[in-house]
Each structure stands twice: as C-alpha cells, then as structure tokens.
Amino acid sequence: MGGGERGRGAPVRTVAYAASGIVLLAGCASMPDNGDLRGVESTPRQDAQVRVFAMPPSEDATPTQIVQGFLEALTSDDPDYKTARQYLTREAARTWRPELSTTVLSDGPGAQADRPDRQDTGSLSYTLTGTKVATVDAQQSYTPASGSYDELVHLTRDAKSEQWRIDAVPQGVVMGKSDFQRNYMSVNKYYFAADDAGSPPMTVADPVYVRSHVDPTTQMVRSLIEGPTAWLDPAVRTGFPEGTALRKGASPLTPDDRGRLTVPLNDKAAEIGTGRCEEMAAQLLFTLRTLSPAVDEVELRAGGGQLCSLAQEGAETVATRGALGRPDYLYFVDGEGRLVRITAGSGDTEPAPVPGALGEGEKALRSVAVARDERTAAGVAIDGKSLFVASLASGSSSEEPVLRSTGETEEDRLTTPSWDAQGGLWVADSDPTDPRLYLLEDGEGEPVQVRTPGLDGRVRAVRVAADGVRIALVVEKDGRSSLVIGRIDRNGGTGERPTVTVLDPRSATPELEQVTAMSWAGDSRLVVVGREQGGVEQMKYVEVDGSTPDVPAPAALTGVEAVTASEDEQAPLTAYSVDGIVRLPSGAQWQKVTEEGTAPVYPG
Amino acid sequence: MSGDSAASASGRSGGRPGRPVGRKTRGSRWGRLLDGGLLQGGVQGSPVIRLFVRWVRRPLLPVMRLWRRNIQLKVVVTTLLMSLGVVLLLGFVVIGQVRNGLLDAKVKASQSQATGGFAVAKQQAEEAVSVTGDDGAAADGRPSQSVIQWMSDLVESLSSGGQGAFDVVTLPAGDESGSGRGPRASGQVNPTASVPAALRERIDASGSAAQSYTRIVYDTKKDSQPGLVIGKQVNDPNRDPYQLYYLFPLTQEEKSLSLVKGTLATAGLFVVVLLGAIAWLVVRQVVTPVRMAAGIAERLSAGRLQERMKVTGEDDIARLGEAFNKMAQNLQLKINQLEDLSRMQRRFVSDVSHELRTPLTTVRMAADVIHEAREDFDPVTARSAELLADQLDRFESLLADLLEISRFDAGAAALEAEPIDLREVVRRVVSGAEPLAERKGTRIRVVGDQQPVVAEADARRVERVLRNLVVNAVEHGEGKDVVVKLAAAGGAVAVAVRDYGVGLKPGEATRVFSRFWRADPARARTTGGTGLGLSIALEDARLHGGWLQAWGEPGGGSQFRLTLPRTADEPLRGSPIPLEPKDSRRDRGPDDAGLPRGGGDGEKRATVSARQAGADGATRDPFALRPATVTPTADPTALPGNGARVVARPAPPARTGGTRTASGTQSGNADDADGVPEAVDGAGPGADDDRDRGPERGAGAAGGEGGRSGTRDADTDGEASRGRR
C-alpha cells in the first residue's frame, strides 16, 4: 500500500522482495539436501531386559505355591531378596545367606514334593532338582560345574497363622541359566601383576559376576576393594591397602553428570600416598570402564578429604592393560614358508616379507610367533622339529635352533610358540612320550622346562596372556582336547635358574570335546575353535572362568586350523581355514586375505 | 380558582380514593429495593461484595467507555472472537479426526501384532509340554515343571521382536499369585501400574483378548506415556492360565498429533491475526471518513460553518464527503440568508419604534391638550378624549416595550449587576402593586423575607420582572391571595409568585412567555399590558443567567418562579423553590381543592409587611402543612409530549419537591424554601429528573425550550384562558 507513490522504482523493488521471499519460503517446503552439520547425540539403547517382580506369598498358599514363589523370587531384582525371605520362617530368614553362592542350573530348578500325602502333618519336604551348569561363589567368581543338583527344602506349617513357610533351605540362590544371564553380568576387576616390575604396571583382569540390576557400580567397587578372587590372588597385588572398604553408610555410587564418580573409603586408606592412590583409581577406572553410564573420572575420598582424582586418560599412564597394545601387523607364513606380514586392521592383502632371516625363506616355517614389541620373531620349522628365533631387523642372520623336538610325527613335535609380555618365549613339545612346556627367557638361552602340576595330558597349543600371569593351554588327553587356563608362578626359583610353574589349571570349556585352536581376544576372553560332544566345529568366545560372554559368537567358518585375535578388539579376528587366511572385520562377514598362507598370528 | 374547576378536578380523582395509599407503600418498597440493590450494581448482600464489584469495575470503566465509543474496536474484537471461535472449532474437529485416524491405524497394527504374540506364546507352551511331557506325566500330577525360567524366556523372546515398539508384561491370572508366577515385564515397564485393573478383571472373566488405553509407567526415570494395552489369558506348559499383555506406547502417535496441533495452532493464529488485520483495515477505511464527518459536523453545529471535509478519490466515501460538503455549503448559505433577514427585521422593528416615537410625542401632546379640555366637551367627545388618552398610554408603553425587546434582540441590553437585597426589591414591587391589589380585593403576602436574600443582579431589571409577575398575579388572581416567596440556597436565589386564579392550561406554561401571546385569541386585547411583559421578563432573567419558569393548573392557580445565580457569572444548577407549589390541587387532593386551609400553623410562614398584614390579616395559609398521604392525581389531559412535562403517574409525595432528598413535607415543613438546599428543579429540559419527579406541570421556560413546541390542547376544563401582560 502506498508503494506506488514513491515513484517507479518502488514497485519493482517490492516485486523483487516478494519474489525472493517466495523463493525463501519455497526452500522451506522441501526436504533439505545439504547443510546443517551437527553432532548426533547417542541415544541410549532401550533396555529390553525382562524383569521379574517378586510377589510375597499369598494367603493360604499351598506348599507347592510357596516353593515356586520362593524360587521365582530368587530370580527377581529384589536387592536384598526381601520378598524371597517372606517365604521363609523367621528363623530360616535369619540364617539364609543368599550372597554365599549362586547355583546355575541348565533349566531352572524343579521342585518335587517328597511325600505329598503328608501335607496335613504340618511338615513337608521338597526336593529341588536340576542339572548344574556353574556356580558363583561368595567372591562372585564363576566356575563351570556339572552334575545334578539335588537339594532339600523343608516346609512347616506355622501353628498360629496356619501358613506354610520354608524352614530349611540351601544357602545361596539357585536359578536357571537364562535367568542367570538376565540377572547377572560379567565384569572384569583389574589388579596388578604381582611380579611385574615394569612401569607402568600391567593389569590383570579378574572376571566376576554381579547382579546387573542391583546397583552394579557399587557392587563392582565393593568387589574390587575386597580383593581378587582366590584363584588369581597369588599372582596379583592390589592398590587398596589391607582392610580398605567403602565407608560405612555410603550411599549407592553413581557418577554425576560429568561422569565423575566419588568413592568414599574408610580410614584405612587415609594415609596412602598419591602414587598408590592413583593405582587404586586406575583399578577403579578400568573396572568401571564397561559400565553405563560411563565413568570418566574417579575421585577417592577418605578420612574426610580427597585422596586423589584420576581421569580416564590418566589411568593409562598409571597402569597398562593388555588390550591397550595395538598390533601393527598381522603375520603369517606364506606359501614358500616365509614369514610375511600385512598391516593390521587395513584392507591390505599384499603381504610383504618381514625383514630379517625369517622373512628370507631360508628355512621353511610351519608356525610363527612375533614378540609383542614386534622386534623379534620365533618360528617353528616346517617339520616341527626345531624352533628358531630371529630379529625382525633387516640383515639379521638365522642362528641355530634354540629348541629341538624329537617327536615322531610332525604333529607330535613343537607347537606354535607364544611370547609373553616380558619377552619370554613359550612353546610346548607335544611328544606323546615326553610332553613338555618350555619357557625361553628373553627368547634365548637354555629353555626352562615349566612345571605343570595338575595338568594331565600333553599340551597341544599354548598362548600366554598379555599380562604374563595367565596362560591358556590346549591339553590333549585320551583323544579329548580341552582349553585350560593356568596361572604362571615364577616364585620359588633358586639362583639363576628360576622355577616357573603353571598352577591351578582350570577348564574354561568343559562342554567342548575337541579344541583345535584358540587365541586371546581380550583381557579375560578367548576365542576358541572346538567341537562339542556330538556337535560340529564352531568358533566362540569364552571367558577365562569358563562362562560364555554376552557377545555374539563370530560367524561360522569351516575347517579352521588356526585362529588369532588381538586383545585390542579393533584388530579383526583372523583365521586359517580351508579358504586360506580370512579375517572378520567387526560388523562384516569373513573376508579372504590370501590363499597362499598359513599360521596367521598377531604379536604375542 | 373557580368552583367548577375544583369540582371537576375532585370528581376525576375522587373515583379512586383508596388506591394511592397501597400504591404508595408498594412504590416505596419498590423504591427501597431499587435503592438498596438493583440501581447500585445489581448486587444485594454484603458491602464487601459490592466493594469488590466496584473495585473490579473501576479499571474496566475506561475500557467499557472505549468499547461504547469505538466502532473500530468493536468490529475488530468481534471479528477476532468469531474467527477465534471458528478456528478453535475447526481445530477440535481436525485434531479429533487426526487422532481417530492415527489411533485406528495403530490399533489395527497393534492388534495383529498382539494376536501373533499370543499365538506364539500358546505354541511355545505346547512345545514345552511336548518336550517335557514325559516328565510331567511321570510326576504325580503336581506342576513339577518349573515355569519360572520358561516364562521369563517367553517374555524376553516376545519382547525382543519389538524393542521400543512394544513391551510385554505377564501377570498372574486372577488372585492366583501364590502359584509362583510373579509379574514379568520387559523394557522397565511397571506392570501393575501400567495394566488397568478393569482390563485385568475383563481378561480374568473371558478367554478372549481385550484391549484398553492406559498410561504406561516406567520404573526408571523415563516419563510415563500413553499407550494401548492388549491382553489375553494364555496357558503355560502346566496348563495354568496367566495373563499376557502387549503394551504399545503411543509415543509416535502423540508426536504426530502434537505436530498437527502445533501446525493448526500456528495456522489458526495466523488466520485470526489476518482476519483481525483485515477487519481493522476495512473498518478503518470506513470509520476514518465517518469520524472526520462527525468532527466536521460538530464544528458546523458549533457555528463554524466554513468547515469542510477533505475529499480524495471517487469512491463511496468520497461521494459521502461531497454530499456532506454540499449540505454544509447550503446550510451555510441558508443560515447566512436567515441571519441577514433576521437582522434586517430587528433593525426594522427598532427603526419603526424610533420613527413612531416622534409623531407619537406630538400626538401625545395634542391628546393631552384635548384630554385636559374634555370637561368642556360634550359627553361623547369627552369619552373619546379619554379613550384617546388611554390608548395613547397603551401605545406608548407598547412602543417602550417594543424598543426594549428590540434592544434585547439586537444584543444591546447590558447588565449592570451589583449586590442587592431582593427583599427590598420585593417590598418596592409589592407596595407599588398595592393600589391595584386593593382594587381587586387581593391581599399580597410575602414569605421568606426573614433573612436577607442577596444576589448580584441589576435591580432595575429584577424589579421590572417582579413587578410584571406580581401585577399579573394580582390581575389574574380573581381576588384571591397572592403569595410572594423568597428563598436562597446553594448558589441561587429565587422569587416565586403564586396566585390562585384560573391557572394555566396544560401547555400554556411555556407559551405564556411568547410575544403577544394570548390565551384566548378571540378575546380582544382590551385591558392590561402589551403582551410583551413576560417576554421582556424572560429576557431579563436570561440576561442574568437565570431562569424564569411558569407552572399552572387549570383552576388551581399558577406560580411563576424567578431563579437567579447568587453571583453573576455562576451557572445555575437548581432552584431553592420547587416550581410546582406544594399546595397544588394535585397535591392537596380533592377535598380542599380550591380553598387553602386556614390556620396559621406554618411556623416559617413569612410575616407580611405591616401594611399587608393590616389589610387582610394572616388568616389563611396556602402553604399549610399537608398530610403526608396526599393523593396525587394525574391529569389525564396532560399527555406525554406535552410542553408541560406531565407524567400520568403518581409519585410519592416525598419526591414532589424535586429530588429524593427532599424532606420538607415529611418533616412537617410547610415551607421547604430554605430547608431544601439542593432542591434541584426545573432544570429546563433536563431529562434525568423526569422519573424522579412527580407529575409536574408547568415547565421551565428559560434556556432553550425549543423541544416543547408540540403542544396539544386537549383541555376540557377550565375556561380561564388568560392573556398575560
């Protein structure tokens, strides 16, 4: 209005403005195809966990209902099993200790009345039956178990209220396997290798099971402070002084908005120095690493003041974790018996011979191992009779074999060697007549025969964990090979010849009959190729305590003869199968690396 | 006041002697009701509420005033309200439809999903039975098989199919919680709070699936959200029933709905604003010229005839402006013409009067000579000489009056005001009229002259006015008393002259002030004045800024009241003396009509001057105390629209005095002249007093009584048509 009064230019300008306005508006009317760059906030995945809500016993419930209700209450998220205790008599509720153990049955406990016709006497027994799969002890350490579960539950009828209640119940809780998987989660506690002089010290993972819905943070912190599980205890030390505990009356621990977790400790920890405190904080940070919401910083408090505060980045300077060492190359033996390598984690499929003697192909190799610093490599000759060690520096010469085997067939001679974190080379001689496990300190010198008390059978494969404390062995006996985890003990040595022992071997795969290959795939995880009784060959992950981790198994692959994985989960799992060397990048299918090659290994 | 007229008046009003009492009480009750409540905001009850209402209303008053005065605001607000209503209605309808559509789709999809889930649950139970069937059969029939883990697994497998899309909940059937099946829920749903109890009962009762809307409550910090829950009773491997529920959150639907809501709200807002703006624009286009026209018209009516509207364009509004301007032009032309004409006529009258004077002086001298020598003439000639002298006197006074009035017309009259005591003036006038009164047998009484009645006035003019009134009263008083009453109150003084003669017929009260008006045109003007006396008196009153008003009733006499401001420039707001005297026939009732009651019971009655008292004696008092229950009578001949403001409705006598605060009659005051300081009366055409005042005849004649022209003489009584001098 009134635009026309300002002369001839005004209408033109008005039209121009209107046109540009229309163009602008038209831009709003279609979907944008560029611009507006911004970050995406990760939305937490909805927890689809099924939860069981325990119900208190109903009025005039039958004995069967009481027993079933009690068993069901055990599978609930009740923090202190309050509801379950309502099914017990007062006396039994006082003495019952659910935290003492958890028995995992394959298919849930069945309850059977012993004599159903005696209900009217006011006393009744039920037998809980099932097939044991595992037990979790008071230290929350998981142990595979087998055999049948057979426990007695006794009910009485209260004289006054006429209600049936359980007055005798086995200690601990019992539940089915899937309930266990729903309610518990495996968590690695981290301690320091006891005899590790390195700096920063190497941490050792100690897997335990905590109830995943009942304040796992506090449980994990408490469990960490209490100390390592009995099996690992001799080989590790903890930063927490003796007698340290969470301060009494401390509220449930939760990280604040910035991921900072404040841990109040009792007075035992009040006097320690900063270095020790940072070790404690690093242990906490490593332990709480997998937790959600993430903990980025830990603050320790004791005696009313702050002890120290450590952030995630700082923790890695205080202590190191096996998974933190990232391999540079993937090594394998090519068709001509040479040691070749390709860059780890890349799409590179063109192998290059390593510098040094082993890459020159003077001696054809069957299997190799590369030290964790990737400066030295060991190779077993094609006939398996001799073990060579050579530097990976170019121009290094091939020396005399450091170890020889006298096995009759190729299969009965030296196994694939393995390097530990201290530079020791481990190899087993699977001569059926004289099976032995050797350790070459620093990869040279006289091989030390490792004592293996409690180990029955010959070692077919050996892999040392990055922490140098645990060793995975495939032990064959009576045509049945199983995976055994042992603890390396270097104490008790005399003079120059230290005594090295593998102690307390325990089976990690009781259900597998034939383990053909294995490799460490994490702090406390291995990837295993094996066959169950009456089953087919499969590849799966196992925890060192024998439980099955909560991750999907790798895609199936046939004819796997060797498998290697890095403790760093970024490096793809690599295997040697009928298709040659293949690898499994995360989130993809198996890819062929090369057909001409065998024995792929990552350093270690 | 003649007996005839008194009789007829009493006959008329005597037909309903009993009613006025009841009427009065009822009226007073109504009056109290009106006073107490309805007239004051319509709120009866505690003063707190009334205060509150007043407090609320006070800030609204300017708004309401603006609302009443501003058509643009009215139209815009109305448009906004209407469009808002339409937009709201539309919004509700559209949102309702969208909601139904979304829900329909969701419900269908959910139902099929849930039905599939129920089938899966049933199938899994059957499979579990078949796998472990042997064991179950081997047992003693008790449910030895553990369903604890089975059911947890079932919920997990069912819920894993739709993470985020739905959650699965199981609840025990009925009250059978003791069978060992606690509720299970996926996705942190609180099962007992999320499944409505009515649905549980329904599912307990019937085996078929049922659905319900609910609010899904979570145990975590997640907000609860609306959802659809579909449930069914399913059997577990032990063939025990349990309830399986699928909970579908309606988050997505709610989001869609809120999107639609937001869109509609935005669009609606824009539409409302647009409509309001359109209305504003359109109304402005129309209202602006109208306002301009109103302003111009006001200025025109204020006399600035040269004002014109600004006209641009050729549209309807411009035509209106042109027509308006043309009208103004014509008006200006006509008014100027008329003014010229009027000036010319006044000039002519003035000139004629002057020109007549010179010959008249000569004629007068000659006539005086003849008159003095009349005794020498024969009787017929002598009689003629007398007649000549009389008519010459009359001619002279007529000429003087004409000159006087032409001075008024020319605006040449000047007021020489000074503080005077009206009592002196009245005394002079009364003594001057004494001879005439004696001739007529009339007694003149003065009331209310105890106190000085001082006002700034021109003594000569006031005396002329009063003389005129008193002489008129004596002449038309038919020998009855004439009462002159003085009063001062507020900023005004008043003199009322009351007579009890034939009175005035309805409508005559205003016409008496017309020039040369006579009550009976047929009667020749043989006696008395020139017919200009009252006109001059009116002009004199006007010159003082005062009022001169007349009241009269046929047969009941009349009263003329002169009200002057106490100081010259002050405007008048009321008069101390009511225009209608209290002893009017209507007030007194039929019984004593015509005869003022005797008995000197009025304490405040003025003592008349010594001469008067000696002449007649104060035996009769027309201002005697009236009973409080005087019957008000309505004059049926006084029609609405009549120049005399006659309302054919009786009013409580308390109101007769003028305002509702009048207390003179009730407190026994016969004379309320000085007891009623605020006796506002006869404020010309003031409309406000109409309802409060009783039936009042006689009207203000001062100050523009132009609206009173429509008079209808429907008089049937009272032959007393009088000319006034």
Interface residues (C-beta under 8 A of the other chain):
Chain A: R45 Q46 D47 A48 Q49 V50 R51 V52 F53 A54 M55 P57 S58 D60 A61 T62 T64 Q65 I66 V67 Q68 G69 L71 E72 A73 T75 S76 D107 G108 P109 G110 A111 Q112 A113 P116 M175 G176 K177 S178 D179 R182
Chain B: A139 D140 R142 P143 S144 Q145 S146 I148 Q149 W150 S152 D153 V155 E156 S159 S160 Q163 G164 V168 P172 D175 E176 S177 G178 S179 G180 R181 G182 P183 R184 A185 S186 G187 Q188 P191 T192
